[in-house]
Amino acid sequence: MEMNSSNLWVFIETNEKGQAHNVGLELLNPGHSLSRAQGDEVVAIVIGQHTEAAVASAEAYGSDRIIIVEGEEYARYSTDAFAYAFHALITKYAPTSILIGATDLGRDLAPRLACRLKTGLTADCTELDFDEESGNIAWTRPAFGGNLMARILCPNHRPQIGTVRPAVFKKPEQDTSHKAEIVREEIHFSIENIRTKLIEEILDADNETIDLEGAEIIVSGGRGVGGPDGFKVIQQLADALGGTVGASRVAVDSGWISSAHQVGQTGKTVRPRIYIACGISGAIQHLAAMSSSDTIIAINTDPEAPIFKIADYGIVGDLFKVIPEFIALIDEQIL
Ligand code: FAD
């Protein structure tokens, strides 16, 4: 079939049950604005053994076209099989741009593709827009330890590829009546040629249960919490609000709480309805990953703490005094 060679592609990562990871659906959002800016369509790429669920989501979240590659060799992610199939698709259709989630999987797949295609990759983007003057995507990502944001263009090679962290963008509105054009491609990779074998899976109990990226309410603790015991107070407030506990890097590096809780440039990017920062100063590497939260509440003893510059509500005070009062008000249903 004829396909416009200037399409923008979004990779829809799936889990082992074949469901779409949120990040792929989120990327359909900038995918739409960027492809429209270039007069293109947004194409979702789904690779897996059973793809129905992910294809239904990609359709409902507004893909114009969905290209599907199915086979038992794609039952779980392997660099060999996925890079082979994705590369074969790119070679056939020559898309202009590709957006991939900056998950463990995406961080493995995207550089393989960029290398095989001899094109550029901007990893871990936190912002995307269209550079009208040059007609390229402008990829923004933290540089020099997060002290400045670099705006990167890929003018000489195609496709231009970027990975974007989960929760940077909101998913588009869902419309189950929306229909996409479905294209199926038969691309197979021999299972014997997959060089990595899964021998055993050891799950990090915390990583399994902590869903910071999907949390509606996050209560985070930093150095001001003072130690592992201080996190009990943070947990109590999170429990009272039905929220999830987050942490600054200092708290994680000090061993007070596991890294699954870390919010920030080297942790997770979050955009909950409510983010409560307790004893966190507001370093740029922390702010970069939580400043898109709908409402930010900061509790800090230092009135000059930078976190107050972005907070919607600031409480200058000792978190060990403020939080119990907070919880009492919640218990009395005053808050
Ligand atoms: P501090 O900056 O020490 O702030 C503690 C705050 O607690 C102070 O404002 C103080 O006034 C307040 N306080 C003290 N006692 C109390 C009390 N009893 N009640 C209320 N307030 C109190 N940081 C991250 O968070 N996430 C990251 O992913 C991350 N990645 C990084 C990557 C790089 C490359 C680099 C260089 C740094 C990174 N950092 C990250 C570290 C970051 O620069 C800061 O050092 C860190 O965020 C500070 O953590 P904090 O706010 O908990 O501690």
Residues whose N, C-alpha, C, O or C-beta is under 5 A from the ligand:
A	BS01	FAD	G145 G222 R223 G224 A247 S248 R249 V250 V263 G264 Q265 T266 G267 G279 I280 S281 G282 A283 Q285 H286 I299 N300 T301 D302 A305 G317 D318 L319 F320
